[in-house]
Amino acid sequence: MVADEKALAAAEILAAAGETVTARAVRERSGVRMAVATEVARTRDAAAAAQGAVPEVAAPVRGGTGCDLRCPRWAAVKSC
């Protein structure tokens, strides 16, 4: 298996496990050089950013007109 493939496989495993895909984590998991791990981690981050990996907060989590449930006003009066 080529170093790039090993690093990519490690990045996919880390992401599937819900762990942060960093160059160090990829390197430790795959045993490749840091330069290879860095390139794979950057590529993976760019792909995740392009997909919009951060989902929007669901409506029940937002209170009232978009106020966050952690808002002190929401905790006191249950509306904003």
N, C-alpha and C positions, 0 to 999 in steps of 0.2 A: 504494500500500500504506500502510495506517495505521501510525502509530508503534508501537502495541501489537503489531500483527501482525509488524512487522519485528523487534521485540525478542524476541518469542516464537520466531520462526524462528531468530534468532541463538542463543537459548538452547538450542534443540533441536539445532542444528548443533554447538555446543560440547559438549553432553552426549554426542552420538553419537561425537564425536572423543575422548571420554574426558577432556576438559579440565574444570576446575572452573568451574561456572557462577556467576560473581560479577557484581555490577552493573557493575563496570568492564569486564569482559570482554564483557558483553552490549552495553554502550555503544560500545566500540571496534569491535565486529563489526557493529553495526547502524546506528550513527550517530545514535541517538535521544538525547533528553535524559536526564540522569542520574536524574531522578525516575521516568521511565518504566522505565528499565533496572533500577532498584532494586526497583520493584514486581514486575516480571516475575521477577527473580532470587529474590525472597522467595516468590512464588507457586510457583515451580519447586522451591525447597527444601522448602516445606511439602508439596507433592505427593510428592516423593521420600521424605520422612520418613514420610508416611502409608502409603506402599507398603512400607516396611521395606527401603529400598534397600541396606542393608548386609547381605550374606548371612552366614549362620553359617559358622564355620570348619569345613572338611571334616574328617572323622574322621582320615584319614591325616596331616593336618597337626598335629593334636593328638597328643601322645604319651601312652601309658599311660592313666591315668584322667582325661585332660583336660589334662595338663601340656603346656605349649607346648614345641616342639622347641628354642626358644631358651633354655630353662631350663638352668642350669649342671648341675643334678642329672641331667637327661636326657642331656646331652652326655657325662657321666662314666659313667653306669651303664646307660643306655638304658631306664630305667624309673623311675617315680615312685610 
